[in-house]
Amino acid sequence: MRLTGLSVQGVLRASHISDWAFDAKNRMNPENGLCLSATYDAAFDRHLISFDEDYRLIFAPSLKEHYTNKAFKEQFQRLHGKKIAVPVKFLPSQELLSKHREHLS
C-alpha cells in the first residue's frame, strides 16, 4: 500500500495499525498492516496521521499549528485527503483504523 509513491524499499515500513506490543491477537493479522515510508510510519505510530473510512489521509488536530510551515506543506499537507493504494486482498481493517483514529492527538 502506498501513499507517497516512493518505491525505495530501504525506507518503507510494514506499519501496524494496532500496536504490536499491546495487541497480541492482531500481530499476525494481515488486515493490521499498512506500507508506509519511514516518516509517515513515525507520524502514524504517534497518532499524528491516520486514514478515514475511504482510506484517505487525515491529520490529528495538533498538526494545525504547522499548516503554514513550508516543509509541512511540501511533505504532508499536499497529501491530505489522498487515498492510499489499497491491496486487492487483505484490506486494512476499518475496525482497527477506527480505533486508531480515536487516538489522534
C-alpha positions in Angstrom: 0.0 0.0 0.0 1.4 3.3 -0.9 0.8 6.9 0.0 3.7 8.8 -1.4 4.5 6.6 -4.4 8.1 6.2 -3.1 9.5 2.8 -4.1 12.8 2.9 -2.2 12.5 -0.3 -0.3 15.0 0.7 2.3 12.7 3.4 3.7 9.4 1.5 3.5 8.0 0.1 6.7 5.4 -2.6 7.5 3.3 -0.5 9.8 0.9 -2.0 12.3 -2.5 -0.3 12.7 -3.0 -1.7 16.1 0.2 -1.6 18.2 2.2 -4.8 18.1 3.3 -4.6 21.7 -0.2 -4.2 23.1 -2.5 -6.3 20.7 -1.1 -9.8 20.6 -4.3 -11.2 18.8 -3.7 -8.9 15.8 0.1 -9.2 15.5 -0.1 -11.6 12.6 -3.4 -10.3 11.2 -2.8 -9.3 7.6 -5.5 -6.7 7.9 -3.5 -4.9 10.6 -0.9 -3.7 8.2 0.0 -0.6 6.1 3.0 0.0 3.9 4.3 3.5 4.8 7.6 5.3 4.3 9.6 5.9 7.5 8.4 9.5 8.0 4.7 8.6 7.6 5.2 5.4 9.7 6.5 7.5 12.6 3.6 10.0 12.2 1.1 7.1 12.2 2.6 5.5 15.2 2.4 8.7 17.1 -1.2 9.3 16.1 -0.4 12.4 14.1 -2.0 11.0 11.0 -4.5 8.3 10.2 -6.8 7.2 7.4 -10.5 7.7 7.1 -13.2 5.2 6.1 -12.2 5.7 2.4 -8.5 5.2 3.2 -7.7 8.9 2.7 -5.0 10.6 4.7 -6.2 12.7 7.7 -4.4 14.7 10.3 -4.5 15.0 14.0 -5.8 18.3 15.3 -2.4 19.1 16.8 -0.9 19.4 13.4 -3.0 22.5 12.6 -0.3 24.8 14.1 2.1 23.6 11.3 -0.2 24.2 8.3 1.6 27.4 7.3 5.1 25.9 7.5 6.6 25.4 4.1 8.2 22.0 4.8 4.9 20.7 6.3 3.0 21.9 3.2 5.5 20.1 0.9 5.8 16.9 3.0 2.4 16.4 4.5 -0.3 18.9 3.5 0.0 18.1 -0.2 -1.1 14.6 0.6 -4.1 15.4 2.9 -7.2 13.7 1.6 -5.2 11.4 -0.7 -6.4 7.9 -0.9 -3.8 5.3 -0.4 -3.4 2.5 -2.9 -5.0 -0.5 -1.2 -4.3 -4.2 -1.9 -6.9 -6.4 -3.6 -6.6 -8.9 -0.8 -6.5 -8.2 3.0 -7.7 -4.6 3.0 -6.6 -2.7 6.1 -9.2 -3.3 8.8 -11.6 -0.4 9.1 -12.3 -1.5 12.7 -8.7 -1.2 13.6 -8.4 2.1 11.7 -11.4 3.5 13.6 -9.7 2.7 16.9 -6.5 4.3 15.7 -8.4 7.5 14.7 -9.8 7.7 18.2 -6.3 8.5 19.4 -5.4 11.3 17.0 -3.7 13.9 19.1 
